[in-house]
Amino acid sequence: MKFKNLAAILCGAMILSSSLCMAAVDGGKIALGSIYPGMSVNDLVNAFGQPVYKDGDDWTYKNFKVDIERGVVEKVSTTSDTIMTPEGVRVGQSAEILNSSYGTADKVDRDYDDTDYEYYSTDRTKKIEFKVVNGIITKISCELRD
């Protein structure tokens, strides 16, 4: 009888852990418009031209910013409502859209006046982060993870 209970508990734990793993986001969904972490600088410049402002590896375009490292986009972020993620999420929307678009966040970090929701790619090499203030998305960032 003890063996059956142990087997049931182990089976339940395996099912629960597999459902948690499926919450990860496909790496192709970690992007802002057509800009994504890991994109080459050449592809970025070919698609969007030169940035409005450069400060070393930090480049600013009209509606987004990128951090460049070793010739690739390390991070892209926006506070503009004109750029959407592949799931159709953009700045200015209610944070309630995150669960239906991305599922349960892999990490939630609450501060005094804002909350960050992080979602990791299935291979854990990328993440997309949503900064939320008073229930509204105010910033979206996509980046390569170390």
N, C-alpha and C positions, 0 to 999 in steps of 0.2 A: 504494500500500500504506500509506503514512504517513497518507493521508487517512482510510482505513478504521479505522486504529487510533485516530486522533484522534476520529472520529465515535463509536466504541465507548466511549471514555473519557468523552466529553461526555454520551452517553446514560446511562451508568452513574451519572455525577455527578448528572444530573437526577432519575433514579429515587431515588437515595439522599436527595437534598435534599427531594423531595416526601414521602418516608416520614417524614422528620424533622418536617416541617410538620404532618403528620397526628397527631402525638403531642399536640398542643394539646387542651385540654379545652373542651367546650361550655360557654359562659358560664352556662347554667342549672344546671350541676353544681357551680358554685362557690357553695356555701351551707352553712349549718349549720341543720338542721331547715328551718323556713320563713323564716329570716333570711338575707338576702343583701346584699352590698355594692351600694349604689345604691338600696336600699329607703328610702322616705320615712320621716321621723320620725313622721308621722301614722299611717302603716301599722304601724310598730313599736309605737307606744303603743296603737293600737286592738287589736292582736293580743296584746300582752303586758302592757299596763298601764304604770304608772310604774315606773321602776327602784327597786331597793332602796337604791341609793346613787348620787348624782351628784357629780362633781367637774368642773365646767365641761362640756366636751364629752365627757368619759369617763363613761359610764353603766355601772353594774353591776347585773345581774339575778341571780337565784338561780343559774343554770347557765351564764351567758355574760356577756361584756362587749362593749360596742359603743363605737366612737369615732364621734362625729357631726361632720360638717363641712358647712356650708351647707345644713342641713336634710335631709341624707341620711346613711345609715349608710355611713361610710367603711371601717370595719373591724368584723368580728365575730370573737370568739375564745372558745374554751372549753378548760377542762381537765377537764370533766365527761364521764363516760361515758354520760350520758343523752341527748345530742344527737348525731345522726348526719348525715353528709353525704348528698346524694342517692344516692351510690353505696354507702351502708351502712357507711361507715368511721367509727369512733368511737375516742375515747381509750381506751387499755387494750388495743387489739388489736396484734398483731404487725405490724411494718412490712412484712412480706412481702406483705400484702394490697394495698399501694400499687401494685405493678406490675400486678397483675391488675385493679385497679379504675381506675387512672389512666394506666397505661403508664409509660414511662421519664420520670423527672423532667426538667423543663427546666433546673433548677439544683439542685445538691447542695452544701451548705455544711457542712463538717465542722469542729467545734470539739473541744476537749479531751474533753468528756464528753457531747456530743450532736451530732446531725446534723439539719439542716433540709432537707426535700425540697420544692421549689417547682414548681408546675404553673401555666401561664398559660392564659388563655382564648384561643380561636382568634383573637379580634380584639385580643388582648394588653392589654385594658383592666382585667382582673381577674386575681387569682391566689389560689390556695389553697396553704397552707403547712402541713406536718406536722413537728412537732418530735419527734424520736425519741431516746430514751435507753435504752441497753442493748437495742436491738431492739424496744422497745415505744413506741407513739405516746403522747406525754404532753400534747400540745397541738395544736389545729387552729385555724388562722386563715384567714379569707377577707377580701380587701380589694381596693379599687380601686387601680389602679396609676397613678402620675403620668406 
